[in-house]
Amino acid sequence: MRPSLWEEYAAAPYTHPQIPYVGRAGARRGAVRLARPRIVADVRAFGATPDGSTDSAPAINRALAHAGERGGGTVVVPPGTYRIDGLIHIGHSGVVLRGAGSGRTRLLATRHLTELIGPYGSRYGGDKSSWSWAGGLIWLSPRARHASLVAAIRARTWPFEGWTGNRRDEWSTLSAVRPARRGDWTVTVDDPSALHPGRIVLLRLSDDAGHTLLEHMAGGGPGPEAYTWDDKTKLTSYLPYEWPVRIASVRGRKVTFERPLPLDARPEWDPRLTTLAEPLTDAGVEGLTLEAVETPQAPHLLDRGYNGVTFQCAYDCWADDVVVRHVDNGFGLVAASACTLRHTRVEGRGSHHPYFCREGAHDNLVADFRIAARTVPAPAGTQLHGINVEGLSSHNVWSRGLMETGTFDTHRGMPFANVRTEITVENDGRHGGDASAGPLYGARFAHWNVTVTNGRAGLVRIDTVAPYSVTAGISEVREFDQIDVPDFAGELHARVEAYGDPGAVRPRNLYEAQRAIRVRR
């Protein structure tokens, strides 16, 4: 008797050709209970008013800075409505902003990021507003990196947004890495002197002239080998590939990570461990609603920046019981890794990106989420995506979600090895992405136990477009609107199981089942 797809996977969980290992996605390797630092400040003591009568943003930021300067702690926002005329920035590690619950504490945002910081053009040219995919009115990012980003935007020198600075050149080598394979937990390094348990480092892989690294991300073989990569200038700007990871142990020249390698480390890609921006760690936002003043949704790519909560250059950070309402873009993960968004909700007049995950964001977990049906009709010229992933982002998980609108927006930039599991979706959104950003899908996307309430196939049933993918346990669907053709010619090596019967697939939740696998290093 042939084993089920899950049994086949469980026999080789870190190297399966179609299903990625995501069992340690999320903050602190997916921990259910995260840090509860002691309360060190009440925003009212710094001048915040819970009746909405005055601008409380300066007071909240003073309370957050107070906590950070004392080594971390929780800043409480008691019940009430707090008007904020500026953005809230969490820039110190170990600082948590905690309301009394999303139904009791409300931050009412009156201004957008274009007003607060300035216009933000695209580094790729054109008249697009980068506030359409960047920044938040609650913005969690390390102080120095945040300051450099804001300064560059105000100077109109549109920055790269990731871990190694506005020009991607602020890094130094810690050690070269000897050849290793995808799924390995341990690598051999040339020089372990700067490496120690607990340190977060970047694994950096550079592509070669033949683009064999990009081919590897796409699963390899004749299709990716025949693909034209050289004219995909936006895609190639995302390289080198940078994967942040915390070191678990160092024994001689053997370095073990807290997650297995997402890709091979081959000599032709010059694998090395490097420094990165000082990350924001163990910071979070909890128990509140961020509501923007209700304005019509802007035309596509011209968002002004009524954005919700964004994590940038953050690691082991989280949001829990947070609602965003009437926003242009909801929850953002921008060069953020190992973060958890749990019990989050996007609602109100409709959003461009309810959730966006980009610029090399890896190993994040979005669980128990909801995108509510919009409360007003969409204005002409606007766009709706859904749960977005792009820009070589990998090993991210969306689990146990209800999407009353939107889609599984894989937004070009060849993200790979991402999982969407146990989700119900009214599949009415559209994907985006420039042609110069290259393929919609790299290898090892898994859509597992998905109920589609309107029968639309696009971006949910992916066996005809995504290489080395799995579509397991989705509703019976038909294609209509925005029909895509595969980026790669030839056999895609995609798998379909339990088609037409979401409840039949076992296990029901791919991420939770992977968490139950005993780690074998």
C-alpha positions in Angstrom: 0.0 0.0 0.0 1.4 3.4 -1.0 2.1 5.6 2.0 0.1 8.8 2.3 1.8 12.1 1.4 2.1 12.9 5.1 3.7 9.5 5.8 6.1 10.0 2.9 7.0 13.5 4.3 7.5 12.3 7.9 10.1 9.8 6.7 12.3 12.7 5.5 10.9 15.9 7.0 13.8 18.3 6.3 14.5 17.3 2.6 11.1 16.4 1.1 11.0 17.6 -2.5 7.6 19.2 -2.3 6.8 20.0 1.4 9.1 22.5 3.3 10.0 22.0 6.9 8.4 24.9 8.9 8.0 23.2 12.3 10.1 25.9 14.0 8.5 29.0 12.3 7.6 31.8 14.6 9.1 33.6 17.6 11.2 31.5 19.9 10.9 28.6 17.4 7.1 28.8 17.5 6.6 29.0 21.2 3.0 29.2 22.3 3.8 31.3 25.4 6.1 34.3 24.8 7.8 36.6 27.2 5.7 38.6 29.7 8.1 41.2 30.9 7.3 43.2 34.0 5.3 46.3 33.8 7.5 49.4 33.9 5.3 52.2 32.6 1.7 53.3 32.2 1.2 55.6 29.2 -1.0 57.9 31.3 1.9 58.7 33.6 3.7 60.2 30.5 0.7 62.3 29.4 -1.5 60.0 27.3 -5.2 60.6 27.6 -7.8 57.8 27.2 -10.6 60.1 26.1 -9.2 61.0 22.7 -9.0 64.6 23.5 -5.2 65.1 22.8 -2.4 63.6 20.8 -1.1 60.7 22.8 1.6 59.6 20.4 4.4 61.6 22.1 3.4 60.2 25.5 3.3 56.6 24.3 6.7 57.0 22.6 8.2 58.5 25.7 6.9 55.6 27.8 8.3 53.1 25.2 11.7 54.8 25.3 11.6 54.8 29.1 11.1 51.1 29.1 13.8 50.5 26.6 16.4 52.7 28.4 15.8 50.5 31.5 16.5 47.3 29.7 13.0 46.4 28.6 9.6 45.8 30.1 5.9 46.2 29.4 4.2 49.5 28.7 0.5 49.3 29.5 -2.2 51.2 27.7 -5.4 51.1 29.9 -8.9 50.9 28.4 -10.0 53.9 26.4 -9.5 55.7 23.1 -6.1 57.4 22.6 -5.7 59.8 19.6 -2.4 59.4 17.9 -1.3 62.1 15.5 2.1 60.5 14.9 3.5 57.0 14.5 4.3 54.7 17.4 7.9 53.3 17.3 9.1 50.3 19.3 12.9 50.5 18.8 14.3 48.8 21.9 14.5 45.0 22.4 12.5 43.5 25.2 9.8 46.2 25.1 6.1 45.2 24.8 3.2 47.6 24.2 0.2 46.1 25.9 -3.4 47.3 25.8 -6.3 46.0 27.9 -7.6 43.9 24.9 -8.4 44.7 21.3 -12.0 45.4 22.4 -11.0 47.8 25.1 -7.9 49.8 24.1 -8.1 51.8 20.8 -5.5 53.9 19.2 -7.1 56.3 16.7 -4.6 57.4 14.0 -5.4 60.7 12.4 -2.5 61.1 10.0 -0.7 58.9 7.4 3.0 58.2 6.8 3.2 60.5 3.8 2.3 63.4 6.2 4.5 62.1 9.1 7.7 61.2 7.2 7.2 62.3 3.6 6.6 60.9 0.1 8.3 57.5 -0.4 9.1 56.7 -4.0 10.2 53.4 -5.3 13.9 52.5 -5.9 12.7 50.9 -9.1 11.4 54.2 -10.5 7.9 55.3 -11.6 5.3 57.2 -9.6 4.5 54.4 -7.1 4.3 55.1 -3.4 6.4 52.7 -1.4 4.0 53.3 1.5 1.9 50.8 -0.5 4.1 48.0 0.9 6.2 49.5 3.7 6.0 51.1 7.1 3.4 51.1 9.8 1.7 53.5 12.2 3.0 51.0 14.8 6.5 50.3 13.6 8.7 47.8 15.3 12.3 48.2 14.1 15.7 48.7 15.8 16.5 52.3 16.5 19.6 52.7 14.3 18.1 50.9 11.4 14.8 52.8 11.7 16.6 56.2 11.8 18.6 55.4 8.7 15.5 54.4 6.8 13.6 57.5 7.8 16.6 59.8 6.9 16.9 58.1 3.5 13.2 58.6 2.8 13.3 62.2 3.7 16.4 62.7 1.6 14.5 61.0 -1.3 17.3 58.4 -1.7 15.0 55.5 -1.7 16.6 52.7 0.4 16.9 49.0 0.4 15.0 47.9 3.5 16.7 44.9 4.7 19.3 43.7 7.2 22.4 45.1 5.7 21.6 48.8 5.3 20.2 51.3 2.8 22.7 50.2 0.1 23.1 46.6 1.3 26.8 47.1 2.1 26.8 47.4 5.9 28.0 43.9 6.7 31.2 42.0 7.4 32.2 38.4 7.1 32.3 36.3 10.3 33.3 33.1 8.6 33.1 31.1 5.4 30.9 28.1 5.4 31.9 24.7 4.1 29.5 22.9 1.7 26.2 21.8 3.3 22.8 20.6 2.2 19.3 21.9 2.5 17.9 20.4 5.7 21.2 20.3 7.6 21.0 21.8 11.1 24.8 21.9 11.5 27.5 23.4 9.3 31.2 23.5 9.4 32.8 26.9 9.4 36.4 28.1 8.7 36.6 30.4 11.7 34.3 30.0 14.7 36.0 32.7 16.8 33.2 35.3 16.5 30.4 32.7 16.7 28.7 31.8 20.0 25.3 30.3 21.1 22.5 32.9 21.1 24.1 35.1 18.4 21.9 36.0 15.4 23.9 35.9 12.1 23.1 36.1 8.4 23.7 33.1 6.1 24.6 34.8 2.9 24.4 33.1 -0.5 25.5 34.9 -3.7 24.3 33.8 -7.1 26.7 32.9 -9.9 26.7 34.0 -13.6 24.6 31.0 -14.6 22.0 31.8 -11.9 22.2 28.4 -10.4 21.1 29.7 -7.0 17.9 31.0 -8.4 17.5 27.7 -10.3 18.0 25.8 -7.0 15.3 28.0 -5.3 12.9 27.0 -8.1 13.6 23.3 -7.6 16.2 22.8 -10.3 16.0 20.8 -13.5 15.2 21.7 -17.2 12.5 24.2 -16.5 14.5 26.6 -14.3 17.6 26.0 -16.4 15.7 27.2 -19.5 14.2 30.2 -17.8 15.5 33.7 -18.7 16.8 35.2 -15.5 19.0 38.0 -16.7 16.3 40.5 -17.5 14.5 40.0 -14.2 16.3 43.0 -12.7 14.0 43.4 -9.7 14.4 39.8 -8.8 18.2 39.8 -9.0 18.2 43.0 -6.8 17.0 40.7 -4.0 20.3 38.8 -4.1 22.4 37.8 -2.3 20.0 35.7 -0.4 20.2 36.5 3.3 18.8 34.2 6.0 18.9 35.4 9.6 19.2 32.6 12.1 20.2 32.2 15.8 23.1 29.9 16.7 22.1 27.1 19.0 25.5 25.7 19.7 29.2 25.9 18.7 31.5 22.9 19.1 34.9 23.4 17.5 34.2 24.4 13.9 30.7 22.8 14.0 27.9 25.4 14.3 24.3 24.3 14.9 21.4 26.6 14.1 17.9 26.7 15.7 16.4 25.8 12.3 17.6 23.7 9.4 19.2 25.2 6.3 16.6 26.4 3.8 18.9 25.8 0.8 22.1 24.1 -0.1 25.3 26.0 0.7 27.5 25.3 -2.3 31.0 26.6 -3.0 29.9 28.4 -6.2 27.5 30.6 -4.1 30.3 31.8 -1.7 28.4 30.7 1.5 29.3 32.7 4.5 28.0 33.9 7.9 28.0 37.6 8.2 27.0 40.4 10.5 23.6 42.1 10.2 21.9 45.2 11.6 21.5 45.0 15.4 18.1 43.2 15.4 15.0 44.1 17.4 14.3 41.1 19.6 11.7 40.0 22.1 9.5 43.0 21.5 5.8 42.9 20.9 2.4 44.6 20.7 -0.7 43.1 22.3 -4.3 43.7 23.2 -5.3 46.8 21.2 -7.0 48.1 18.1 -5.3 50.5 15.8 -7.9 52.4 13.9 -7.2 54.9 11.2 -9.6 57.7 10.4 -11.9 56.3 7.7 -10.9 57.6 4.3 -11.5 56.0 0.8 -8.9 53.4 -0.2 -6.3 55.0 -2.6 -5.8 53.9 -6.2 -3.5 51.0 -6.7 0.2 51.7 -5.6 -0.6 55.2 -4.5 -1.3 54.5 -0.8 -0.6 57.3 1.5 0.4 55.2 4.4 -2.5 54.6 6.8 -0.7 51.4 7.6 -1.2 49.1 10.6 1.6 47.2 12.4 4.9 46.5 10.7 7.9 44.5 11.8 11.2 45.4 10.2 14.7 43.9 10.9 12.9 42.2 13.8 13.6 38.6 15.1 11.7 36.8 17.8 9.0 39.5 18.0 5.2 39.3 18.0 1.7 40.7 17.8 -1.1 39.1 19.8 -4.8 40.1 20.0 -4.3 43.1 17.7 -6.9 44.5 15.3 -6.3 47.1 12.5 -9.2 48.9 11.0 -9.6 51.2 8.0 -6.0 50.8 6.9 -4.2 50.9 3.6 -2.0 47.9 4.6 -2.6 45.8 7.6 0.3 43.7 9.1 3.8 43.9 7.6 6.8 41.7 7.8 9.7 43.5 6.0 13.1 41.8 6.3 11.6 40.3 9.5 12.2 36.7 10.6 11.1 34.4 13.3 8.1 36.6 14.3 4.6 35.5 15.3 1.4 37.2 14.6 -1.4 35.5 16.6 -5.1 36.4 16.9 -4.8 39.4 14.5 -7.6 40.8 12.4 -7.9 43.3 9.5 -11.3 44.9 9.1 -13.0 48.1 8.0 -13.2 49.8 4.6 -10.8 47.5 2.8 -7.1 47.2 2.4 -4.5 46.9 -0.4 -2.4 44.3 1.5 -4.1 43.0 4.6 -0.9 41.0 5.3 2.4 41.6 3.5 5.6 39.6 3.8 8.5 40.8 1.7 12.1 41.8 1.3 13.5 38.5 2.4 11.2 37.7 5.4 11.7 34.2 6.6 10.4 31.7 9.2 7.4 33.8 10.3 4.1 32.5 11.7 0.7 34.1 11.2 -1.9 32.0 13.1 -5.6 32.4 14.0 -6.0 35.4 11.7 -9.0 37.0 10.0 -9.5 39.3 7.1 -13.0 40.6 7.5 -15.3 41.5 4.6 -15.0 45.2 3.7 -17.6 47.5 5.1 -17.8 49.8 2.0 -17.6 49.0 -1.7 -14.1 49.2 -3.3 -13.5 52.5 -5.1 -12.6 52.2 -8.8 -8.9 51.7 -9.5 -8.0 50.1 -6.2 -6.6 46.6 -5.7 -7.0 43.9 -3.1 -4.4 41.2 -2.5 -4.7 39.1 0.7 -1.9 37.2 2.4 1.1 38.4 0.5 4.5 36.9 0.2 7.3 38.0 -2.2 10.9 39.0 -2.5 12.6 35.6 -2.0 10.8 35.3 1.3 10.7 31.7 2.5 9.4 29.2 5.1 6.6 31.4 6.3 3.3 29.9 7.6 -0.3 31.1 7.6 -2.3 28.8 9.8 -6.0 28.7 10.9 -7.3 31.7 9.1 -10.6 33.1 8.0 -10.4 35.2 4.8 -13.8 36.7 4.0 -12.0 38.5 1.2 -8.6 38.4 -0.6 -6.5 35.6 -1.9 -3.2 33.8 -1.5 -1.2 36.5 -3.0 2.1 35.2 -4.2 3.5 38.5 -5.6 6.4 37.5 -7.9 9.9 38.0 -6.6 10.0 34.1 -6.4 9.2 33.4 -2.8 9.6 29.7 -2.0 8.9 27.0 0.6 5.9 28.8 2.2 2.9 27.0 3.8 -0.8 28.0 4.0 -2.8 25.6 6.1 -6.3 25.2 7.6 -7.7 28.3 6.0 -11.2 29.3 4.7 -11.1 31.8 1.9 -13.6 33.7 -0.2 -11.1 33.8 -3.0 -11.8 37.2 -4.6 -8.5 39.0 -4.6 -5.7 39.3 -7.2 -2.0 38.7 -7.1 0.4 41.5 -8.1 4.1 41.9 -9.0 6.2 43.4 -11.7 7.3 41.1 -14.6 10.9 42.2 -13.7 10.4 40.5 -10.3 10.4 37.1 -12.0 8.4 34.0 -11.1 5.3 33.8 -9.0 6.5 30.7 -7.2 9.7 29.0 -6.3 9.8 25.4 -5.1 7.9 23.8 -2.2 4.8 25.8 -1.7 2.2 23.8 0.3 -1.5 24.6 0.4 -3.0 22.2 2.9 -6.6 21.9 4.0 -8.1 25.0 2.4 -11.8 25.6 2.0 -12.7 27.9 -0.9 -16.2 29.3 -0.4 -16.7 30.7 -3.9 -15.1 28.0 -6.0 -12.3 30.1 -7.5 -9.1 28.1 -8.2 -6.6 31.0 -8.8 -3.6 31.1 -6.4 -5.1 28.3 -4.2 -4.9 25.3 -6.5 -1.4 25.7 -7.7 -0.4 22.3 -9.2 -0.4 23.7 -12.7 1.7 26.8 -11.9 4.0 26.1 -9.0 7.1 23.8 -9.2 7.6 21.1 -6.7 4.4 22.2 -4.9 1.6 20.4 -2.9 -2.1 21.1 -3.1 -3.7 18.9 -0.5 -7.2 18.9 0.7 -8.8 21.9 -1.0 -12.3 22.4 -2.2 -13.3 21.6 -5.7 -12.6 24.8 -7.7 -12.8 26.2 -11.2 -10.7 28.9 -12.7 -12.0 32.3 -13.6 -10.3 35.7 -13.9 -6.5 36.3 -13.8 -5.5 32.9 -15.3 -1.8 32.4 -14.9 0.5 30.2 -16.9 3.5 28.5 -15.3 6.8 30.4 -15.4 8.7 27.2 -16.0 8.4 24.9 -19.0 8.1 21.1 -18.7 7.2 18.9 -15.8 6.4 20.8 -12.6 6.6 17.8 -10.2 3.6 19.2 -8.3 1.3 16.9 -6.2 -2.4 16.9 -5.5 -4.1 14.9 -2.7 -7.6 14.8 -1.3 -8.8 17.2 -4.0 -12.4 18.3 -3.4 -12.5 17.3 0.3 -10.6 19.6 2.7 -11.8 17.7 5.7 -10.4 14.5 4.5 -6.7 15.4 4.4 -4.6 14.2 7.4 -3.2 15.8 9.3 -5.6 18.7 9.2 -2.9 21.3 10.0 0.5 20.9 8.3 2.3 23.3 10.6 1.1 21.8 13.9 1.8 18.3 12.7 5.3 19.3 11.8 5.8 20.8 15.3 5.0 17.4 16.7 7.8 15.7 14.8 10.7 15.1 17.1 13.7 17.1 15.8 16.4 14.9 14.4 19.7 16.9 13.9 
